[in-house]
């Protein structure tokens, strides 16, 4: 009986360690993703503030997987909302052009999604 309880305790202890490890891993991944989103958001904000159209095109070309829909402010507005509100038409054109190209690519090659 003592061996059975001892084995059960070891099993529970191991399971708890695994759960703690997975929780910690998820937290680290989440922080890394949030850090990346924040970094991208800060860079894009600087490009938008100074209306750097050419630099924005270059940044987007260097970061093809960047999802601008994930970059939202505290009110839930994404980048396009913010740019439209501020009247940055040239920057909006760059973002829309990127979205269209990405959509065309995914439509012509459905496995690349």
ABEGO torsion letter per residue (X at the ends): XAAAAAAAAAAAAAAAAAAAAAAAAAAAAAAAAAAAAAAAAAAAAAAAAAGBAAAAAAAAAABAABBAAABBBAAGBBAAAAAAAAGBAAAAAAAAAAAAAAAAAAAABAAAX
